[in-house]
Amino acid sequence: MIIRESFKKTYNSRILKWFLLGSIGAINVILQIGKTYFDLTQESSVIIGVSISIGIFIIVFLYFLIKTALKYYIGKRKESLYGEAIIYLRDCFGKIHFLRKDDNLNEETLKNTLAYCCQQLKVFFDKKTKSKCSVSIKLFRNIINYETAANAKLYNLCRDKDALYRDTETYKNQNHSVFNNTCFRVVLTKITSGKPSNNFHYINNDLKVTKDYQNTSWAIHQKKNQDDTWELPYKSELVVPIIPLEILTIEKYQLIGFICVDSDEKEVFHEKYDCALIQGVADGIYDIILKVCF
């Protein structure tokens, strides 16, 4: 398949057509190179011209062969990685579905199970992005509505175990409101503006260069403004609301929190696939969080 596609691209390439198939005159120039510049016989000149043409063809073909092969194997690797995500999610939802059978389920048990899910997602994103990622689930204290959402405050329900160090007392006492965090504010705006549910996310693959970016964690690290030398422990982030994918009306939605994924590297998150994966998780844990925590 790779060789066949490479031949096809080579045949249709503009470079090859320009060199070899552009005109009769171009072909004649190639065939006469030996005779014109090296005073060779016509027969020897034709042989050299044909050799040059074959060489050009081989170079162009090798270019497309390498390019096609890389594209194919990178695609296969991506498919393999997202295939692994299915296994991670199977384990997560297996535990979540088991909890649904527990009539005495409490918030602490749910928190431990969701922390396990965060850890599984962290392992997947570490492998997929080849960076250090963190995953957390943040909830509102109470169910919010259309009017109260912007000023509502969030708390951290759970994280992956490698990022627990972030949950300092200073962090817990900070006012983490929707309005003061760009990621949450953008997501809320998308929800209330009636955009399709598959667009309910915030993705930023280079936080440092984002103009007017706000994050309440800055205050924890004594960052006064974006021009200070301190940087967040992450450079990219993906945030998805914990909300049903199917919403009847904007006014009656029940946004209960967010799933946040961040990375210490830039340009690591894929808007189509990574967002869809996390949205599926958010939809899957929505009802059990609503039942236990609210």
N, C-alpha and C positions, 0 to 999 in steps of 0.2 A: 504493500500500500504506500509506504514512504517513498520507495523508488519510483513507482508509477506517478505519484503526485509530483515528485521532483522533476521527472521528465516533462510532465505537462506544463509546469511552471517555467521550465527552461525554454521549451518550445514557444511559449507565449510571452517570454520576457522581451522587453523593449531593447535591452542591451544587445541581445543576440540578433534581433531583427535589424537593429541599426548597423551592426558589424557585418552580418552575413546575408541578410535578406532585404536590406534597404533598397538596393537597386542593382541592375546589371553592372553599372559602372563601379559600384563598391566592390562587387565580387571580382571584377576584372583587375581592380587596383591590388587586391590581396594576391591574386594569382600572378601578377606581374612584379611583385616586390623583389624577388630574386634577380630577375632580369634587369629591372630598372636600377637597383641600388648596388648589386653585387656582380653585374655583368655575367650572369649565369645563362645557360641555355634555356629555351622556352620550357623544355621538359622538366629540368631541375627547378625552374621557377614555379611551375605548376605544383610540383611535389611539395615545395616549401610553403606555397600558399595554402594548399590543402592541409598541411600539418598545422599551420597557424590557425586555420579555421577550426580544426578538430581540437586544438589546444584551448581556443576561446570557448568552444562548446563545453569542454570538460570542466574548465574553471567555473563557468556559469552554473553548470549542473551540480558541481560540488558545493557551490554556495547555497543553492536551493536545497540540496540534500541535507546539509548540516542544519540549515534553518528549519526545515520541515521536521527533521529528526528531533531537534531540541523542543520544538513546539509539541510534538507528539508525546515525548517522554515527560515533559513538564505537565502536560495535561493528564497523563496517566498517573503521575505522582499526586496531582491535586485530587483526582478521582479516588485514589487510594486513601488519601488523608481524610476526605469527607466520608469515605466508607468507614474508616475507623471511628469517626464521630458517631455513627449510628450505634456502634458497640458501646461507646461511652454513655450515650443517651439511653440505651436499653437498660443498662445497669442503674442509671439514675431513676428512670421512671418505674423500674421494677420495685425499688424501695419506696417510691412515692405512692404507687398503687397499693402496696402492702399497708401503708399507713392509713389509707382510706378505709380499711376494714377495721381499724381500731376505734372503738366507740369512746375510749378514754384518752384519745390523743391530746397531748398538750403542746404548748408553744415550744418548750425546750426540746422535746423529741423531734418536732418538725424542724426546728432550727438546726439540729445535728444532721438530719437527713439532707437538708438543703445545703449545708456546709459541705457535705460529701459531694453533692452535685456541682458546687462551685469548684471543688478540687478537681473533679473529673474534667470539667470544661477547661480549667486552667492547664491541665496536662495536655489536652488536645491543642489548645491555642499556642502553648509553648512549642509544641512539635510543628504545628502548621506554620507559625510565623518565624520560627527559629529565633525567638526572643524570650524575654522574661515577662510573662503576662500575669495579671491578677483579675479575679472575678469576685464580684460582691453582689448581694441582694439588699436593696434599701427600700424601706417601707415608710408610709405615712403613719402618724400616730392614730389617725382616724380616717374614715372614708371621706374623701373630698368630693366636691361637686364643681360644677362649671364656674361658680362665683368665687369659691374659696381656694382654688387650686394654686394660683400664683404665689400666695403667701404661706402655703402649707409647708411644714417642716418634715424632714426625713431623718430616720435613724438607720443605722446599719444593723440589719438582722443577722447576717453571717457573711463570711469571706472564705476564700481558700486559705488553708493553714499557713502558707508561706507569706501571707500578707496581714496576718493578725497583728503584727507590730504596729500597724497604722491605727489601730483602735486604742489610742491613748485617751486619757481623761480629757485632755484638751480637745481632741477630736469629738468626743462624745458630747462635750458641753458647747460645742460650736453650733451656731444657728444655720443648719444646712437647709435653706429654703429653696424652693423651685426658682423663685425670681432671681436669686443671687448666683445661680449656676447655669451657665450657658446651655449645657447639654440638656438639662431637665426643662428649661424654658423653651428651647427649640422643639422638643418632643411634644410638650403641652400645646404649643402653638399649632403644630401639625394636627393634633387630635381635634382641637376645638375649631380649626378652620375647615374641617370636613374632608381632609385628604384621605386617600385609600389607606386601609389598615396596614398594607404591606410597606407603606412609607413612614410608619410610626417609629422612627429611629433617629438617632444622632450619630454620625460617624465623622471622625476627624483624624486624619492620618499625619497631621503635623500641627500639634497644638501651639507650639512656640511662635509660629508665624501668623496665628489667627488673630486678627484685629479685634479688640474689645472683648476678648475671651475672659469669662468670669468663672471663678471656682472658689468656693468657701474654704477649701483646704489651704489656700494661700495664707490666710490669717493664722493658721496653726503653725506655719513655718515662718511667721513674721515677715511675710512678703507684703510690701506696701503697694506695689503696682507691678505691672507686667514688665517694666524696664529694669527691675531689680535683678541681681545676678542669680538669685535662687530659682531653681526650676522644679517643677513637679516631678515625682518619681516615675512619671510616665510621659511619653511623647505622642501617643496615639490613644484614642478611646472610641468605644462603641457602646452606646446606651440605648436600651430598648424598654418600653413601658411594660409593666405587668398588668395586662389588660386583655380581655377576650379579643380574638382576631375579628369576631363578628359582633358589631355594635349596632343596636337598634336605632338609637338617636344620640346625638352629641350631648344633649342635656342630661341624659340618664346614664352616661357611662360611669363606671366605677374604677377609676385609676387608683391602685393601691400601692404602687411603688415602681421600682426600676431594677433591671439587671444591668450591671456595669462591667464591661471588660476593658482593660487597658493594657498597654504594652510599653516597654522602655525603649522601643525602636520606632522609627517613622515608617509610613507607607506599608503597613502590615495587614490591614483589615480589608476584606473584599466586601463591597457594599451589597452585592446580590446574594452571595452564598452565606456569609457570616451573619448578616442581619436576619436572613430567613431562619437560620439555625437557632439563633437566640430568641427570635420571635416565637418559634415553636415551643421552646422551653418555657417562655413566659406564659403562653397560653395554657400549657400543660400543668403548671403549678398554681395558676390563678385561683381556681376554686378551692383548693385545700388551704391556701394561705388565707383566703377570705373567710373560710369557715373557722379556722383556728385562731387567727390573730386579730380578727375584727368582730 
